[in-house]
Amino acid sequence: QVQLEESGGGLVQPGGSLRLSCAASGSRFSINRMDWYRQALGKERELVARITSGGTTNYADSVKGRFTISRDNAKNTVYLQMNSLKPEDTAVYYCKAGVYGLGLSFDAWGQGTQVTVSS
């Protein structure tokens, strides 16, 4: 079993910054890619950023140049640095990890952390 624990959400003014963290636990498994998704009220969940185990990154067009995803493989932790935040970035942010081991492969999700951008 793999558990993901997110932290770092909160209320921030437009133009501000936040840093989200997601720590994965579960010693029997390894983690490949790690993603950040978000879901705004009344909207579909969308992929925000992805990072592979080798460090290759991808971003949604809406966050390119403002958000940076990074990871610490030794700590099984992924980060999302969010700068120049806009009200439309308001959403619940979820961490997802591609997990493999013991002949299995599956996705694990965190519980989500609320990010609110408002003056």
C-alpha positions in Angstrom: 0.0 0.0 0.0 1.2 3.5 -0.8 -0.1 6.6 0.9 0.4 10.2 -0.4 0.2 13.1 2.0 -0.1 16.6 0.6 0.6 19.9 2.4 1.1 23.5 1.7 -2.3 24.7 0.5 -4.0 27.8 1.8 -5.3 31.3 1.0 -3.1 33.7 -1.0 -3.6 37.0 -2.8 -3.4 37.3 -6.6 0.3 37.5 -7.6 1.4 35.5 -4.6 3.1 32.2 -4.2 2.6 28.8 -2.6 4.6 25.6 -2.5 2.8 22.3 -2.3 4.4 19.1 -1.1 3.4 15.5 -1.5 5.2 12.8 0.4 4.7 9.1 -0.5 5.1 6.3 1.9 5.2 2.6 1.3 8.5 0.8 1.4 7.5 -2.2 -0.8 6.9 -0.1 -3.8 8.8 2.2 -6.2 7.4 5.3 -7.8 7.7 6.3 -11.4 6.0 9.5 -12.5 4.5 11.9 -10.0 1.7 14.3 -11.0 -0.2 17.3 -9.7 -3.8 17.6 -10.7 -6.4 20.2 -9.7 -10.2 20.3 -9.7 -12.0 23.6 -9.4 -15.6 23.7 -8.2 -17.9 22.5 -10.9 -15.1 21.5 -13.3 -13.3 18.4 -14.4 -10.1 17.4 -12.7 -7.1 18.4 -14.9 -3.5 17.6 -15.1 -1.3 20.5 -14.0 2.2 19.2 -14.0 4.1 15.9 -14.3 7.6 14.7 -13.5 9.1 11.4 -14.4 11.6 9.5 -12.2 14.3 10.8 -14.6 13.2 14.4 -14.1 11.4 15.1 -17.3 8.6 17.6 -16.8 5.4 18.6 -18.5 3.0 21.4 -17.7 -0.5 22.5 -18.7 -0.4 25.5 -20.9 -2.3 27.5 -18.3 0.6 27.2 -15.8 3.7 27.2 -17.9 6.2 29.8 -16.8 4.4 30.2 -13.4 4.5 26.7 -11.8 7.5 24.4 -11.3 7.3 20.8 -10.4 10.3 19.1 -8.8 11.0 15.9 -6.8 13.3 14.4 -4.2 13.6 10.8 -5.1 15.4 9.9 -1.9 12.4 11.3 0.1 9.7 10.1 -2.4 8.4 13.6 -2.3 7.2 15.9 -5.1 6.8 19.6 -4.9 4.8 22.2 -6.9 6.1 25.8 -6.6 3.3 28.1 -7.7 4.2 31.7 -8.5 2.2 34.6 -9.9 -1.0 32.9 -8.7 -4.3 33.9 -10.3 -7.9 33.6 -9.0 -8.5 30.9 -11.7 -5.8 28.8 -10.0 -8.2 28.3 -7.1 -8.9 24.6 -6.8 -8.3 21.5 -4.8 -4.9 20.2 -5.8 -4.2 16.5 -5.8 -1.0 14.5 -6.0 -0.9 11.3 -8.0 1.9 8.7 -8.2 2.5 5.9 -10.6 3.5 3.0 -8.4 5.0 -0.3 -9.2 6.4 -3.3 -7.3 5.6 -6.9 -6.3 4.4 -7.5 -9.8 1.8 -4.7 -9.6 1.4 -1.3 -11.1 -1.2 1.2 -10.1 -1.9 4.9 -9.4 -2.1 6.3 -5.9 -3.9 9.6 -5.1 -3.5 12.0 -2.2 -6.5 13.4 -0.4 -6.1 16.9 -1.9 -5.2 20.3 -0.5 -7.2 23.5 -1.1 -5.6 26.4 -2.8 -7.6 29.7 -2.8 -6.4 32.7 -4.7 -8.4 35.8 -3.6 -8.0 39.3 -2.5 
